[in-house]
Amino acid sequence: DTGVSQDPRHKITKRGQNVTFRCDPISEHNRLYWYRQTLGQGPEFLTYFQNEAQLEKSRLLSDRFSAERPKGSFSTLEIQRTEQGDSAMYLCASTLGGELFFGEGSRLTVL
Amino acid sequence: AQSVSQHNHHVILSEAASLELGCNYSYGGTVNLFWYVQYPGQHLQLLLKYFSGDPLVKGIKGFEAEFIKSKFSFNLRKPSVQWSDTAEYFCAVNQGYSTLTFGKGTMLLVSP
């Protein structure tokens, strides 16, 4: 499969724990995006990278969230000290420009 | 603030009925417009996109959308829906290479 892959697909954690999600974009895509989707809402932008540079961050991305894209390949999204309000589907997408190609998402449930 | 509005949160149709899902945006200037679909248990997939040119855009699976600049709209249409079109549909907009902003989505249920 040469699409965008995300891992893990599901994560259940207790409040206060840290979680990390990984995204492997389509190999030739230089732009990588993270979005969050909650029930009844469309995807909401969190942050994006062009190669290894993080170029934009949403106000939704509190200081408990951090994202990296070392070497401009895969990316990780870490959430520290999780809260119940962090429960959502975290989507990764990649592109060369224009259409975004999405992964299947990582669903986070914070108990 | 820039926003994307989808008028209907839920739509229920019988097979063979015609479909029109509304989408309006609040951006000024040149925009790129997209419709994405999310089938149950699957990832978001592009249905169609408009960058420039003919404002009537044809996409996959018989879907089309019309860009009406004066109305800031990009409505999605299909003349005859099938049960397999049951999914959530998202309109999205950006300008140039800016980040894509999505509407809240419309859940379409097609009954056989």
Interface residues (C-beta under 8 A of the other chain):
Chain A: G3 V4 Y33 Y35 G40 Q41 G42 P43 E44 F45 Y48 E56 L91 A93 G97 G98 E99 L100 F102 G103 E104 G105
Chain B: V4 Q6 H9 N32 F34 Y36 Q42 H43 L44 Q45 L46 K49 F51 F90 A92 Y97 T99 L100 T101 F102 G103 K104 G105
